[in-house]
Amino acid sequence: MHLRLLKKISWGIPTFYLNKNLVHFAAYKKHIGFYPNPNGIENFKEDLSKYKTSKGTVQFQYNEPIPYDLIRKIVEFRVQENKKEKENNIS
């Protein structure tokens, strides 16, 4: 999947944007915060079970490998979600 996502700062952190905010991320002292919104967490809760999560956030600790494939799946899910939402708003 190759898309041209806009990059911006939203809520004071780096954000990828496609029709609206897609995902956010930020580096902190002990972890990387990844913010795919609540649906992004809920739809992958089993895959994310080994990570600290909250309603719309997952934390990846620096001392563990970053799950790039899982992040890719979550982002692809959010892309489809944003596209469907835009289509529904046009109708």
N, C-alpha and C positions, 0 to 999 in steps of 0.2 A: 504494500500500500504506500503510494507516494502522494502526499497531499502538500499543499502550500498552506501551512498553518501560520497565522500571525503570531509573533512573539511580542509580549508586552509585560509591563509591570502592573499587577493588580493586587490589591490588598498588601502592597509593599513587597511582593515577592514575584519572581519570574513566573510567567503564565503563557501557556499555549492557548490560542483563541481560534475557534471555528464557529462562526455565527454567534457565539457567546463563549464565555470561559469554558475551556475544555478540561485542562488540568493545571495545577500549580505545583511548584516544588521549591524547596528551600533547604539550605544547609545550616545546621545548628551545631552546637558544641559536641554533642554525643550521637547525633543521628541526622539522616536526611528525611525531611518531611515531604510526603507526596500526597497531594490533595485531589483525588479524582471525583469528588462529590459523593454524597451518600449512596447513589445508585452504583457507582463504581466500586465502592466497598461491599455493598450488599450482594451484588452479583458475583463477587469473587471471594466471599467470606471464607469458604473452605480453603482456597489456595492461600489466603492471607492469614490463616489461623496461627501460624507460627510467628507472626509479627504483631507488634502492639498497634491496635487500631482504635479508632473512635468513629463517630457517625460519618465523617467525611475525610478521615485522615489515616494514613498508615506511616509508621516510622520504620526506616531501614537503618539498623545500627552499622556503624563504620567497621566493626570487627567481624561482620558477616558479609558473605558475597551478596552483591546487589542482584536481585532477580530480574534481569533485563527482559527475559521472555515474558514473564508475568506482567511487568509494566507495559510491555508492548500490547499484550492482550487487553489489558484494562484500557489503554489509550484507544485501541481499535474499537472497543465496545463504546467508549464515550463518543468517538467520531460518529458511529452509527446512530447513537442516541441523539446527538445534536442534529444530524441530518434529518432524522425522522421528525424531530420536533419542529424544525424549520419547515419541512413539507407540510406538516399538519397546520402550521400557522398561516401558510399560504392558501390552503384550501378554504 
